[in-house]
Amino acid sequence: MKFYRALKPFKAISFDLDDTLYDNHPIIKKAESDFLLYLNKTYAQLSELTAHQWGLYKNHLLREYPQLIHDVSQWRLETLKRIMCIYGITEYIAIDSAQQALTEFLRLRSAFKVPQKSLDLLDRLAQQYPVIAITNGNVDTHQIGLDNKFKFVLKAGNGYQAKPSADLFIEAAQRLNIAVSEIIHVGDHLISDVFGAQNSGAQAVWLNENKQSLAGARLLPTVEITQLDQLYSLLTK
């Protein structure tokens, strides 16, 4: 545990989800692979669609509509519609099919359970503080066993810009009826979590399990931890 700033009093704890409460890298890798196979088998026109082609279309759409970066589900939906139309699926069918395909992807990317040690930690912290989640992702918190672990979950999209924008931190503070400065946010990402929280006025605990360098940081975290279970001794009295 390493302190970069003095820890100030706080009234609520917020958590990032992906790569904070669970290792998301193998999960999303498998989900993307399984999803491509689903597209290949479900739609004859997409039987030869490759991961490389998917990535090209997805990135091209983001250059065309940069605002999609704030809503990963909408970004995927629009990519699906674009690809389906390009590959010869009638537009009105593509609209419905893309929505069905998105539903399947969300099921695939949420096909896991959060480690018990993370669930136990959330329960212990919730005995002393309101515990919430602030995420840029689109995981189904009910499917992965987190639906009753947070006071509420805020996701980027639907009018909220993604972290590191202050949108979600401001909304969280308003719902909790506290100041943003009274939130302490826990996350793994130096930009979206650490910079996002600190630049919004909240405190930030950086979970650095992989011993990353601070070279890419825009602002220093309040505290750096290397294991999630260090939070209990850090944040409780």
SVG drawing of the C-alpha trace seen along z (x, -y; Angstrom):
<svg xmlns="http://www.w3.org/2000/svg" viewBox="-38 -19 45 41">
<polyline fill="none" stroke="black" stroke-width="0.4" points="0.0,0.0 1.4,-3.4 0.0,-6.8 0.5,-9.7 -1.9,-12.1 -3.4,-12.2 -6.6,-10.2 -9.5,-12.6 -12.8,-11.7 -15.4,-10.2 -19.0,-9.2 -19.4,-6.6 -17.3,-4.1 -17.6,-3.6 -16.1,-0.7 -15.2,-0.2 -16.3,3.3 -14.2,4.7 -10.6,5.6 -11.3,4.3 -13.7,6.8 -12.8,9.5 -10.3,10.2 -12.1,9.1 -9.4,9.8 -10.0,13.5 -13.8,13.0 -14.1,10.4 -11.6,12.3 -13.8,15.5 -17.0,13.5 -15.7,11.8 -14.6,15.2 -17.9,16.8 -19.8,13.9 -18.1,14.0 -18.9,17.7 -22.5,16.9 -22.6,14.4 -21.0,16.8 -23.5,19.5 -26.6,17.5 -26.5,15.3 -25.5,16.9 -24.3,13.5 -21.8,13.2 -20.5,16.8 -17.0,15.6 -16.8,12.4 -13.5,12.4 -12.3,10.7 -10.1,8.5 -12.9,7.3 -15.1,6.7 -12.4,4.6 -12.0,2.5 -15.7,1.8 -16.0,1.0 -13.0,-1.4 -14.2,-3.1 -17.6,-3.7 -16.1,-5.3 -14.1,-7.7 -17.3,-8.6 -19.3,-9.0 -16.8,-9.7 -19.6,-10.1 -20.1,-6.3 -17.1,-6.0 -19.4,-6.9 -21.8,-4.0 -20.1,-0.6 -23.5,1.1 -24.7,-1.5 -21.3,-1.3 -21.7,2.5 -25.3,2.2 -24.5,-0.4 -21.5,1.7 -23.7,4.7 -26.3,2.8 -23.6,1.4 -22.0,4.7 -25.3,6.5 -26.3,4.0 -22.9,4.0 -23.1,7.8 -26.5,7.8 -29.0,8.1 -32.0,5.9 -32.0,2.8 -35.3,3.4 -34.2,6.9 -30.7,5.8 -32.2,3.4 -34.1,6.2 -31.2,8.8 -28.6,6.4 -30.7,6.0 -31.0,9.7 -27.3,10.1 -26.5,7.5 -28.6,9.3 -26.6,12.5 -23.3,10.6 -24.3,9.2 -25.2,12.7 -21.8,14.0 -19.8,11.2 -21.6,11.7 -21.2,15.5 -19.2,15.7 -19.5,15.1 -17.6,12.5 -15.0,14.1 -16.4,14.8 -13.7,12.7 -14.8,9.7 -18.4,10.3 -17.4,10.7 -15.4,7.5 -18.4,5.5 -20.6,7.0 -18.1,6.0 -17.7,2.4 -21.4,2.0 -21.8,2.4 -20.2,-1.0 -20.7,-2.9 -23.0,-3.2 -21.2,-1.2 -22.0,-1.9 -20.5,-1.1 -19.4,-3.4 -18.5,-1.7 -17.9,-2.4 -18.8,1.2 -22.0,3.1 -21.8,6.2 -25.1,7.6 -24.7,7.1 -27.6,9.5 -26.1,12.3 -22.7,12.1 -24.1,12.0 -23.7,8.3 -27.3,7.1 -27.8,6.8 -24.2,5.7 -24.6,2.0 -26.9,-0.8 -27.0,-1.6 -24.9,-1.0 -24.1,-3.8 -23.1,-3.0 -21.8,-5.3 -24.3,-5.9 -27.9,-7.1 -26.8,-10.7 -23.8,-10.1 -20.3,-10.5 -17.8,-7.7 -15.1,-8.1 -12.8,-10.1 -15.7,-12.6 -17.1,-13.8 -20.7,-12.9 -21.0,-9.7 -19.3,-11.0 -21.5,-14.0 -24.6,-11.9 -23.5,-9.5 -23.0,-12.4 -26.4,-13.8 -28.1,-10.4 -26.3,-10.0 -27.0,-13.6 -23.3,-14.3 -20.5,-16.2 -18.3,-14.5 -15.3,-15.1 -17.0,-12.8 -16.7,-9.8 -13.7,-7.5 -13.5,-5.6 -11.7,-2.3 -10.5,-1.2 -7.7,0.3 -7.3,-2.3 -5.0,-5.3 -7.1,-7.5 -10.7,-6.5 -10.6,-5.7 -7.8,-7.6 -7.8,-10.7 -11.5,-10.6 -12.1,-10.5 -9.4,-12.9 -10.2,-15.4 -13.9,-15.3 -13.0,-16.1 -13.3,-12.6 -10.5,-10.6 -9.0,-7.6 -7.7,-4.2 -5.7,-2.7 -5.8,1.1 -2.4,2.0 -2.3,5.8 0.0,6.1 2.7,3.6 2.1,1.1 4.2,-2.1 2.7,-5.5 4.2,-6.8 0.9,-7.2 -0.9,-8.9 -2.3,-12.4 -2.9,-12.8 -1.6,-10.7 -4.0,-8.5 -4.7,-9.1 -3.6,-5.5 -2.2,-2.6 -3.0,0.9 -1.8,4.2 -4.6,6.5 -8.3,5.7 -8.5,7.1 -6.2,4.3 -9.3,2.0 -10.9,3.2 -8.1,2.1 -7.7,-1.1 -11.3,-2.2 -12.8,-1.0 -12.5,-2.0"/>
</svg>
